[in-house]
Amino acid sequence: MGVYTAARALSYAGVEYDILERALTPRQIGDFDAYADAWAIIHRNLEEALGASGVTDPLEGKTLNGQALSAARSRFESSKQRFFGQLLLSMKLPSLLPAICVATSASEV
């Protein structure tokens, strides 16, 4: 469809930006830690889930399907990374949105 053809042609030449640092609030840090703990529980139980799904032998711990095991672990890790990326992005928004409004109003002058 040519969708990616246009995206490859984009350039950041002439783009200016300022670095905006955001210190997390104690509540945000607590939320992050709670989510990290939840993902750690899932990670600890991942092998048991793989055994239940027939990817590994739960009794001997042997891999029954190496490709499925690799794919499952890869999907888990990529899901975890996407989750934390979105979580951190949402935590930045209280600082980012007002900065965008200021930058937009300054460029209109």
C-alpha positions as CSV (number, residue, x, y, z in Angstrom):
1,M,0.0,0.0,0.0
2,G,3.0,2.3,0.2
3,V,2.4,3.3,3.8
4,Y,5.9,2.6,4.9
5,T,7.4,4.1,1.8
6,A,6.2,7.5,3.0
7,A,7.4,6.9,6.5
8,R,11.0,6.1,5.3
9,A,11.0,9.4,3.5
10,L,10.4,11.5,6.6
11,S,13.3,13.6,7.9
12,Y,14.1,15.3,11.1
13,A,16.3,17.8,9.4
14,G,15.7,21.2,10.9
15,V,13.7,19.9,13.9
16,E,14.5,21.6,17.2
17,Y,13.7,20.1,20.6
18,D,14.3,20.8,24.3
19,I,14.9,18.0,26.8
20,L,12.2,18.0,29.4
21,E,13.0,16.1,32.6
22,R,10.3,14.7,34.8
23,A,10.9,13.7,38.3
24,L,8.5,10.9,39.3
25,T,6.2,11.5,42.3
26,P,6.4,9.2,45.3
27,R,3.0,7.8,44.2
28,Q,4.3,7.1,40.7
29,I,7.4,5.4,42.1
30,G,5.1,3.2,44.2
31,D,2.9,2.4,41.2
32,F,6.0,1.5,39.2
33,D,7.3,-0.7,41.9
34,A,3.9,-2.5,42.3
35,Y,3.8,-3.2,38.6
36,A,7.4,-4.4,38.6
37,D,6.5,-6.8,41.5
38,A,3.5,-8.1,39.5
39,W,5.6,-8.8,36.4
40,A,8.1,-10.5,38.6
41,I,5.4,-12.9,39.9
42,I,4.4,-13.6,36.3
43,H,8.0,-14.2,35.3
44,R,8.6,-16.6,38.2
45,N,5.5,-18.6,37.1
46,L,6.3,-18.5,33.4
47,E,8.0,-21.8,33.3
48,E,5.1,-23.5,35.0
49,A,2.7,-22.0,32.5
50,L,4.9,-23.2,29.6
51,G,4.8,-26.7,31.1
52,A,1.1,-26.6,31.4
53,S,0.8,-25.6,27.7
54,G,3.0,-28.4,26.6
55,V,6.0,-26.4,25.5
56,T,8.2,-27.9,28.2
57,D,7.9,-31.2,30.1
58,P,6.9,-30.2,33.7
59,L,8.3,-33.4,35.2
60,E,11.8,-33.4,33.6
61,G,12.0,-29.7,32.7
62,K,13.1,-30.6,29.2
63,T,12.1,-28.5,26.2
64,L,9.5,-30.2,24.0
65,N,9.4,-27.5,21.4
66,G,12.4,-25.2,21.2
67,Q,10.9,-22.8,18.8
68,A,7.7,-22.4,20.8
69,L,9.7,-21.9,24.0
70,S,11.8,-19.2,22.4
71,A,8.8,-17.5,20.9
72,A,6.9,-17.6,24.2
73,R,9.8,-16.1,26.1
74,S,10.4,-13.4,23.4
75,R,6.7,-12.4,23.4
76,F,6.7,-12.2,27.2
77,E,9.7,-10.0,27.3
78,S,8.5,-7.7,24.5
79,S,5.1,-7.4,26.1
80,K,6.8,-6.4,29.4
81,Q,9.0,-3.8,27.6
82,R,5.9,-2.3,25.8
83,F,4.0,-2.2,29.1
84,F,6.7,-0.4,31.0
85,G,7.3,2.0,28.0
86,Q,3.6,2.9,28.0
87,L,3.6,3.2,31.8
88,L,6.5,5.6,31.8
89,L,5.0,7.6,28.9
90,S,1.8,8.0,30.9
91,M,3.8,9.2,33.9
92,K,5.5,11.9,31.8
93,L,2.2,13.3,30.4
94,P,1.5,15.7,33.4
95,S,4.7,17.5,32.5
96,L,4.6,17.0,28.7
97,L,1.2,18.3,27.9
98,P,1.6,21.8,29.5
99,A,5.1,22.0,27.8
100,I,3.5,21.3,24.4
101,C,0.9,24.0,25.1
102,V,3.6,26.5,26.0
103,A,5.7,25.6,22.9
104,T,2.7,25.8,20.6
105,S,1.5,29.2,21.9
106,A,5.1,30.5,21.7
107,S,5.4,29.4,18.0
108,E,2.2,31.1,17.1
109,V,3.6,34.5,18.1
